[in-house]
Amino acid sequence: MKWIDIGVNLTNKRFNKDRHQVILDAEAEGVVHQIVTGTNLKESKQAFQLTKEYPSQLFSTAGCHPHDAKNFTDEHYHQLEELLKNPSVVAVGECGLDFNRNFSPPDTQIQVFKRQLKLAIKVGKPVFLHERDAFEQHFDILQSYLPKLKGAVVHCFTGSEKQLKAYIDLGVSIGITGWVCDERRGMPLRDMIHLIPGDKLMIETDAPFLLPRDLKPKPKSNCNLPKYLPHIAQIIANARNTSLESLSDQCYANTLDFFGLDI
């Protein structure tokens, strides 16, 4: 079985001492490719640099997370556009809206989100989306741009069934993380995961965040790793009443097609 982790924060400082080993350990578990998330200009550049160091294993995204929207400038836009000209930079993002803490003012988040959607249309690449406590605004904006977008995936979906069905009806893809392994907060997601069309499902760890709570023994570092992706996939396969092999084939094919990966 082969897996592709569509969302790994490999630029995070928690990986500074063992990044190479993290990549090798993931590959040993069948996670043959990882897409490194860019959340601002600096991290997008770092993510792209990693794709040059590991050209057979890594791809990346380039974008501005809503938390960083307040710092987004015209120069950032132009530099992101240059990064996106590289074949290994496969999506615009992580972008979207996050009204949970409002680290950036909502109006600024909306403006920067729209600019990145326009950028994605310009460069002909899909968007890697983040939404928290902003579903209605996020959905309305996305809906207006989607006809011209190459594609859109809602990263780390944790919303309601009503929201999931709305995204499905819109035709966007859904990214599922180890949230589905959380017996406290993840059960509603586990119960609705069968609703996702097979060709719209992708999986991710969001490492080093969202360590699956049901891992045994629990890692002492409390750090999520891309090598845990098959564990997350098994929970998803069980919830969808399908085999792990079938899920692997489907998600692998979906990811290749969505991001246009040249593998």
C-alpha positions, -999 to +999 in steps of 0.1 A: +000+000+000+011+035-008+000+067+009+004+104+003+001+128+033-015+159+019-007+181+049+025+180+068+041+210+086+077+198+081+090+234+084+079+234+120+108+238+145+098+206+162+113+187+133+146+207+132+166+179+148+152+149+131+135+160+099+154+136+077+146+107+099+109+117+100+108+115+062+126+081+061+104+067+089+073+077+070+085+061+038+092+029+057+055+028+066+043+034+030+039+071+032+059+076+000+051+113-006+043+142+016+030+177+007+046+203+030+023+231+040+032+267+034+014+290+059+032+323+051+059+335+027+088+325+049+075+289+055+064+286+019+100+293+008+112+268+034+087+242+022+098+247-014+135+243-004+126+210+012+112+198-021+145+205-037+163+185-010+139+156-013+126+157-049+114+121-050+094+124-017+082+159-011+059+185-027+047+218-012+021+245-011+026+282-010+002+306+007-009+327+036-028+312+065-056+335+078-036+340+111-009+357+091-032+377+068-025+410+087+012+408+075+004+400+039+017+426+014+018+430-024+054+419-023+043+387-005+018+381-033+043+385-060+068+362-043+042+335-038+033+338-075+070+331-083+071+301-060+040+287-076+057+286-110+077+257-097+063+222-106+069+209-070+047+237-055+014+221-062-013+243-045-021+277-032-025+277+006-029+271+034-055+299+029-090+306+041-107+321+071-103+316+109-127+336+131-120+315+162-093+338+176-090+364+149-053+367+150-059+388+119-090+411+115-118+393+097-120+419+070-083+415+063-086+377+063-114+380+037-094+403+015-063+381+016-083+349+010-099+364-021-065+375-034-052+339-030-082+324-048-075+348-077-039+338-076-048+301-078-070+308-108-041+327-124-015+300-119-039+272-126-034+253-093-058+241-067-063+256-032-056+240+002-082+255+025-084+263+062-117+272+078-126+276+115-157+292+129-162+310+096-182+285+075-208+307+060-184+334+049-158+309+037-184+289+018-200+319+001-166+332-011-154+298-022-186+292-041-182+323-062-146+314-073-149+277-076-160+275-112-127+289-123-105+270-098-086+239-107-098+224-075-103+229-038-097+207-007-110+216+027-080+207+049-086+191+083-124+191+081-140+190+116-173+207+109-209+195+111-228+171+089-247+200+074-214+217+065-199+185+051-229+180+029-227+216+017-191+212+007-199+178-010-227+194-030-203+222-040-179+195-053-148+202-032-125+176-018-123+168+019-091+163+039-094+141+070-068+140+098-062+122+131-091+142+145-112+112+135-091+091+161-102+113+190-128+095+211-138+128+228-143+152+199-139+131+167-168+107+170-193+129+151-168+131+122-162+094+123-200+088+121-204+110+090-172+101+071-191+076+050-209+105+033-177+117+015-177+105-021-148+081-028-133+104-053-133+134-030-115+120+000-079+126+009-060+120+041-034+139+061-017+141+095-012+178+099+020+168+118+033+178+142-002+187+153-032+165+160-015+134+173-040+106+172-053+100+207-057+063+203-021+055+195-007+028+218+018+032+232+014+070+232+045+086+219+065+103+247+072+133+225+035+140+220+044+149+184+024+137+155+044+122+126+036+114+090+044+078+097+011+076+116-009+082+084-017+045+079-031+043+115-054+072+107-063+056+074-073+023+092-098+043+114-112+059+082-115+026+064-133+010+093-158+040+094-164+036+057-167-001+059-140-007+033-106-024+033-074-005+040-061-016+006-091-001-012-088+031+007-051+033-001-057+029-038-085+054-038-068+082-018-035+077-037-053+081-070-074+111-058-042+129-046-023+124-078-052+137-098-061+166-075-026+180-072-015+170-107+015+152-092+041+140-117+051+107-101 
